[in-house]
Amino acid sequence: MYRLITLYLFLALFSNAFAQQTVALDNWFNHEINSKTGKVYHYTWDDTSNSGFSQFGQLFKHRGAILKTVASKPNKKSLRGVDIYIIVDPDTKKENPSPNYIESDDIKFIKKWVKKGGVLLLMANDGQNCEFTHMNKLAEVFGFYFKPVTLNRVENHDLEMAAETNFSGNELFNGVSKIYMKEVAPIILSKNATVLVTNENSESLIAETNFGKGYVLAVGDPWLYNEYIDHKILPESFENLKAANNLVDLLLKKTSK
């Protein structure tokens, strides 16, 4: 009997160690329709153009994760079995005539979900292209506030104007010396949030916090969409792809499985 119990415990631990994690990308708060194709696009798993997250998604898939799109409000049904939930660039009325704002019931659910062990990635955008008012009500729960301004504007194709090199010792930037972050909203920190990337003016661009059993990472820009995740456009000196791989590993590690 003792050997049988030991075997069951071993199999349970083995199963949990290799369980597939589910990574859900919001398509409710960010729900833009391409006027030419009539299809949903912009920071989605299926968008393979410059504006998409298809390459970012592939990094999760290469590690055995399951990708999911959440095209409804976050609740017990839509986030059932989800380990990592990504909210990117909530719509303004300019982007979507009838935007779905992050409301109080959404905030209440997401707060509870993270506290129980969920991993949340919040990505804002620059000052003109993101709905900050409602997004910040969610972000402030975890100690973040995205300022609705735009940093790191690039002029005359001078990519170095969007170069960032001031990293903390966090594993997100292991082996990374420089990343590209164009047109970013800075983050004001409170509570237990800590900064991971600052610019030359000591403004926070990426930050993190542990919340209950969960974890939240805040970034002032979508940052890793197809246009700038690799060296299709970026020179070899920028290491966004290396940072993207580190980010995927970090988020998967933070899950409760």
C-alpha positions in Angstrom: 0.0 0.0 0.0 2.8 2.4 0.9 4.5 1.8 -2.5 1.2 2.4 -4.3 0.6 5.7 -2.5 4.2 6.7 -3.2 3.6 5.9 -6.9 0.4 8.0 -7.0 2.2 10.9 -5.5 5.1 10.7 -7.9 2.7 10.5 -10.9 0.8 13.5 -9.6 4.0 15.6 -9.2 5.2 14.4 -12.6 1.9 15.4 -14.2 1.8 18.8 -12.6 5.4 19.5 -13.6 4.6 18.9 -17.3 1.0 20.2 -17.4 0.3 22.5 -20.3 -0.2 26.1 -19.3 -2.9 28.1 -21.1 -2.1 31.6 -22.2 -5.2 33.8 -22.9 -5.0 37.0 -24.9 -7.9 39.4 -24.4 -9.9 40.4 -27.4 -12.8 42.1 -25.6 -11.2 45.3 -24.3 -9.0 45.3 -27.4 -11.2 44.5 -30.4 -10.2 46.4 -33.5 -11.6 45.6 -37.0 -9.5 46.0 -40.0 -11.4 48.3 -42.4 -10.0 46.7 -45.5 -10.5 43.0 -44.5 -13.4 43.3 -42.0 -11.4 41.0 -39.7 -10.3 41.4 -36.1 -6.6 42.4 -36.0 -4.0 44.3 -34.0 -2.3 42.5 -31.1 -4.0 39.2 -31.7 -2.6 35.7 -32.0 -3.9 35.3 -35.6 -2.6 38.5 -36.9 0.6 37.7 -38.9 1.2 41.2 -40.2 3.4 43.8 -38.4 0.5 44.7 -36.1 0.0 41.1 -34.7 1.2 39.0 -31.8 1.6 35.8 -33.9 5.3 35.5 -33.3 5.0 36.3 -29.6 2.4 33.5 -29.4 4.7 31.0 -31.2 7.2 31.5 -28.3 4.6 30.2 -25.9 3.6 27.3 -28.2 7.3 26.3 -28.6 7.3 25.7 -24.8 4.1 23.6 -25.0 1.6 26.2 -23.9 -1.9 26.4 -25.3 -3.0 29.7 -26.8 -6.5 31.0 -26.2 -8.4 34.1 -27.2 -10.8 35.6 -24.8 -13.4 37.5 -26.8 -15.8 38.2 -23.9 -15.7 39.7 -20.4 -13.3 38.1 -18.0 -15.3 35.7 -15.7 -15.2 32.2 -14.4 -16.3 30.8 -17.7 -14.0 32.8 -20.0 -10.9 32.3 -17.8 -11.6 28.7 -16.8 -8.3 26.8 -17.0 -6.3 30.0 -17.9 -2.9 30.4 -16.2 -1.7 33.6 -17.9 -4.1 36.5 -19.0 -2.8 39.2 -21.3 -4.6 42.6 -21.7 -3.2 44.8 -24.4 -4.0 48.4 -25.5 -7.7 48.7 -24.6 -9.7 50.4 -27.3 -10.4 54.1 -27.6 -13.5 55.3 -29.5 -11.2 56.2 -32.4 -10.2 52.6 -32.7 -13.6 51.1 -31.9 -16.9 53.1 -32.1 -18.3 50.9 -29.3 -15.4 50.0 -27.0 -15.7 47.6 -24.1 -14.3 49.4 -21.2 -12.8 47.7 -18.1 -15.6 48.1 -15.6 -15.8 47.6 -11.9 -17.0 44.0 -12.1 -14.1 43.2 -14.4 -11.7 44.7 -12.0 -13.2 42.8 -9.1 -13.0 39.5 -10.9 -9.4 40.0 -12.2 -8.2 41.1 -8.8 -9.6 37.9 -7.2 -8.3 35.7 -10.1 -4.7 37.1 -9.7 -4.9 36.8 -5.9 -5.6 33.1 -6.2 -2.5 32.6 -8.4 -3.2 34.0 -11.8 -0.5 35.7 -13.9 -1.5 38.9 -15.5 0.4 40.9 -18.2 -0.8 44.4 -18.7 0.4 46.3 -21.8 -0.6 49.9 -22.4 0.3 52.0 -25.4 1.4 55.6 -26.1 -0.7 58.5 -25.0 -2.8 58.8 -28.1 -3.5 55.2 -28.7 -4.8 53.6 -25.5 -7.8 54.0 -23.3 -6.2 54.9 -20.0 -9.1 56.0 -17.7 -10.6 52.5 -17.2 -7.4 50.6 -17.7 -5.7 52.6 -14.9 -8.6 51.7 -12.5 -7.5 48.1 -12.9 -3.7 48.8 -12.9 -3.9 50.8 -9.7 -5.2 47.8 -7.9 -1.8 46.3 -8.3 0.3 49.5 -7.8 0.6 50.8 -11.4 -0.6 54.0 -13.1 0.0 54.5 -16.8 0.6 58.1 -17.6 -1.3 59.1 -20.8 1.8 60.6 -22.4 4.2 59.4 -25.1 7.9 58.8 -24.6 10.5 57.6 -27.0 9.3 59.2 -30.2 11.5 58.2 -33.2 12.4 60.8 -35.8 14.1 60.4 -39.2 14.4 56.6 -38.6 16.8 57.1 -35.7 16.0 53.9 -33.9 18.4 54.7 -31.1 15.9 57.3 -29.9 13.8 54.3 -28.6 16.7 52.3 -27.2 16.5 51.3 -23.5 19.4 49.8 -21.6 18.8 50.6 -17.9 17.5 47.2 -16.6 17.2 45.9 -13.1 18.8 42.5 -12.2 15.5 40.7 -13.0 15.7 37.5 -15.1 13.6 39.2 -17.7 16.8 40.8 -19.0 19.3 38.0 -18.5 21.8 38.3 -21.3 20.0 41.4 -22.8 21.9 44.6 -23.3 19.5 46.8 -25.3 15.8 46.7 -26.3 13.6 48.8 -28.6 10.6 50.5 -27.0 9.0 53.1 -29.3 6.3 55.5 -28.1 5.8 54.3 -24.6 3.6 55.4 -21.7 5.6 55.7 -18.4 4.3 54.0 -15.3 4.0 55.5 -11.8 4.5 52.9 -9.1 2.8 52.5 -5.7 2.2 49.7 -3.1 4.7 46.9 -3.6 5.4 47.4 -7.3 9.0 47.4 -8.4 10.6 48.8 -11.5 12.4 46.6 -14.1 13.2 49.2 -16.8 13.8 52.9 -16.5 14.7 55.5 -19.1 17.4 58.1 -18.8 15.0 60.3 -16.8 14.3 57.6 -14.3 10.8 57.1 -15.5 9.5 53.5 -15.2 8.6 51.7 -18.4 8.3 48.1 -17.2 7.4 47.1 -13.6 6.2 44.0 -11.7 4.5 43.0 -8.5 3.5 39.9 -6.6 -0.2 40.0 -5.6 -1.5 37.3 -3.3 -0.4 34.0 -4.9 -0.3 35.7 -8.3 1.9 38.0 -10.3 1.4 41.1 -12.5 3.8 42.6 -15.0 3.1 46.0 -16.4 4.6 47.4 -19.6 4.0 50.8 -21.1 3.7 49.6 -24.7 2.7 46.4 -26.7 6.4 46.3 -27.4 6.7 42.7 -28.7 4.3 42.8 -31.7 5.6 41.3 -35.0 7.1 44.5 -36.3 9.6 44.8 -33.5 10.0 41.4 -31.9 13.0 40.3 -34.1 15.4 41.7 -36.7 13.0 42.2 -39.6 13.4 45.9 -39.0 15.6 46.2 -36.0 19.4 46.1 -36.2 21.2 43.2 -34.5 22.1 45.4 -31.6 18.5 45.4 -30.4 17.6 42.2 -28.4 13.9 42.3 -28.3 13.6 38.6 -29.3 15.9 37.5 -26.5 13.9 39.6 -24.1 10.7 38.1 -25.5 12.0 34.6 -24.8 12.9 35.6 -21.3 9.5 37.1 -20.8 7.7 34.0 -21.9 9.9 31.9 -19.6 9.3 34.3 -16.7 5.5 34.3 -17.1 5.3 30.5 -17.4 7.5 30.1 -14.3 5.2 32.4 -12.3 2.1 30.2 -12.9 0.9 28.2 -10.0 1.3 24.8 -11.8 
